[in-house]
Protein backbone atom coordinates (compact mmCIF):
# COMPACT_ATOMS: atom_id res chain seq x y z
CA UNK A 1 0.00 0.00 0.00
CA UNK A 2 1.38 3.42 -0.95
CA UNK A 3 1.79 6.08 1.74
CA UNK A 4 -0.45 8.55 -0.10
CA UNK A 5 -3.45 6.32 0.73
CA UNK A 6 -2.81 6.47 4.48
CA UNK A 7 -4.31 9.22 6.63
CA UNK A 8 -1.97 12.02 7.65
CA UNK A 9 -2.32 12.38 11.45
CA UNK A 10 -0.54 14.48 14.05
CA UNK A 11 0.36 12.55 17.19
CA UNK A 12 1.84 14.02 20.39
CA UNK A 13 3.59 11.80 22.93
CA UNK A 14 3.54 12.77 26.62
CA UNK A 15 6.13 11.27 28.94
CA UNK A 16 4.13 10.76 32.12
CA UNK A 17 6.95 10.19 34.62
CA UNK A 18 7.54 13.89 35.26
CA UNK A 19 3.81 14.50 35.08
CA UNK A 20 3.17 12.03 37.94
CA UNK A 21 5.56 13.89 40.23
CA UNK A 22 4.15 17.27 39.24
CA UNK A 23 0.52 16.25 39.80
CA UNK A 24 1.29 14.50 43.10
CA UNK A 25 3.06 17.60 44.40
CA UNK A 26 0.19 19.86 43.38
CA UNK A 27 -2.39 17.55 44.99
CA UNK A 28 -0.49 18.00 48.27
CA UNK A 29 -0.39 21.76 47.74
CA UNK A 30 3.38 21.73 47.18
CA UNK A 31 5.41 23.45 44.49
CA UNK A 32 6.96 20.63 42.39
CA UNK A 33 10.04 22.76 41.68
CA UNK A 34 10.75 23.27 45.38
CA UNK A 35 9.72 19.83 46.67
CA UNK A 36 11.56 16.53 47.03
CA UNK A 37 8.86 13.98 46.27
CA UNK A 38 8.90 10.43 44.97
CA UNK A 39 5.90 8.65 43.51
CA UNK A 40 6.06 4.95 44.36
CA UNK A 41 3.77 1.97 43.85
CA UNK A 42 3.40 1.23 47.58
CA UNK A 43 4.92 3.38 50.34
CA UNK A 44 4.51 0.55 52.89
CA UNK A 45 6.92 -1.79 51.05
CA UNK A 46 10.59 -0.79 51.26
CA UNK A 47 11.37 -2.46 47.94
CA UNK A 48 8.67 -0.55 46.10
CA UNK A 49 9.75 0.98 42.80
CA UNK A 50 9.98 4.74 42.30
CA UNK A 51 7.81 5.64 39.30
CA UNK A 52 8.67 9.35 39.30
CA UNK A 53 10.66 11.92 41.22
CA UNK A 54 10.66 15.71 41.28
CA UNK A 55 13.72 17.51 39.90
CA UNK A 56 15.13 18.26 43.39
CA UNK A 57 14.93 14.61 44.40
CA UNK A 58 16.56 13.58 41.13
CA UNK A 59 19.50 15.82 42.05
CA UNK A 60 19.97 13.57 45.09
CA UNK A 61 20.24 10.52 42.84
CA UNK A 62 16.69 9.20 43.22
CA UNK A 63 15.14 8.50 39.84
CA UNK A 64 12.66 6.24 38.10
CA UNK A 65 13.57 2.65 38.91
CA UNK A 66 15.14 3.46 42.28
CA UNK A 67 13.66 1.66 45.27
CA UNK A 68 11.90 3.16 48.26
CA UNK A 69 14.74 1.96 50.54
CA UNK A 70 17.14 4.12 48.44
CA UNK A 71 15.37 7.29 49.53
CA UNK A 72 16.84 8.91 52.65
CA UNK A 73 14.36 9.11 55.52
CA UNK A 74 14.25 12.86 56.07
CA UNK A 75 11.46 15.33 56.80
CA UNK A 76 12.15 17.29 53.61
CA UNK A 77 11.50 14.24 51.39
CA UNK A 78 7.94 13.16 50.66
CA UNK A 79 6.74 9.75 49.51
CA UNK A 80 3.53 9.64 47.56
CA UNK A 81 1.65 6.53 46.53
CA UNK A 82 0.87 6.24 42.84
CA UNK A 83 -2.61 7.55 42.24
CA UNK A 84 -5.12 5.89 40.00
CA UNK A 85 -4.05 6.28 36.37
CA UNK A 86 -7.46 7.79 35.66
CA UNK A 87 -6.57 10.82 37.76
CA UNK A 88 -3.54 11.61 35.63
CA UNK A 89 -5.20 10.77 32.32
CA UNK A 90 -8.25 12.91 33.14
CA UNK A 91 -5.98 15.93 33.28
CA UNK A 92 -4.63 15.17 29.81
CA UNK A 93 -8.17 14.60 28.50
CA UNK A 94 -8.85 18.29 29.08
CA UNK A 95 -6.79 18.85 25.93
CA UNK A 96 -7.69 15.94 23.64
CA UNK A 97 -10.82 14.02 22.77
CA UNK A 98 -11.20 10.55 24.36
CA UNK A 99 -11.13 8.87 20.95
CA UNK A 100 -7.72 10.44 20.29
CA UNK A 101 -6.21 9.36 23.63
CA UNK A 102 -4.00 6.27 23.50
CA UNK A 103 -2.19 4.73 26.47
CA UNK A 104 1.03 3.10 25.33
CA UNK A 105 2.35 2.20 28.78
CA UNK A 106 2.21 3.42 32.36
CA UNK A 107 4.60 6.22 31.49
CA UNK A 108 3.70 7.20 27.92
CA UNK A 109 0.55 8.54 26.33
CA UNK A 110 -0.01 9.17 22.65
CA UNK A 111 -2.57 11.77 21.73
CA UNK A 112 -4.01 12.33 18.29
CA UNK A 113 -4.28 16.07 17.88
CA UNK A 114 -5.11 16.33 14.19
CA UNK A 115 -8.67 17.49 14.89
CA UNK A 116 -7.90 19.77 17.85
CA UNK A 117 -4.48 21.20 16.99
CA UNK A 118 -5.97 24.35 15.43
CA UNK A 119 -7.68 25.16 18.74
CA UNK A 120 -4.38 25.48 20.60
CA UNK A 121 -1.51 26.05 18.17
CA UNK A 122 -0.28 26.10 14.60
CA UNK A 123 2.22 23.22 14.89
CA UNK A 124 2.51 20.08 17.03
CA UNK A 125 5.75 21.45 18.53
CA UNK A 126 3.98 24.64 19.57
CA UNK A 127 1.12 22.58 21.01
CA UNK A 128 3.52 20.50 23.14
CA UNK A 129 5.06 23.67 24.53
CA UNK A 130 1.63 25.18 25.21
CA UNK A 131 0.34 22.04 26.94
CA UNK A 132 3.41 21.81 29.13
CA UNK A 133 3.33 25.53 29.93
CA UNK A 134 -0.41 25.50 30.62
CA UNK A 135 -0.07 22.54 33.02
CA UNK A 136 2.92 24.20 34.69
CA UNK A 137 1.16 27.55 35.19
CA UNK A 138 -2.01 25.86 36.45
CA UNK A 139 0.03 23.76 38.88
CA UNK A 140 1.81 26.81 40.28
CA UNK A 141 -1.51 28.54 40.87
CA UNK A 142 -2.52 25.61 43.10
CA UNK A 143 0.76 25.46 45.04
CA UNK A 144 1.59 27.06 48.35
Secondary structure, DSSP 4 states (H G I P E B T S, - for coil): --GGGS----EEEEEHHHHHHHHHHHHTT--TTT-EEEEES-TTSTTPBEEEE-HHHHTTT--TT-BGGGS---TTEEEEEPPPHHHHHHHHTTTS-GGGEEEEETTEEEEE-TTTHHHH-SSHHHHHHHHHHHHHHHHHHH--
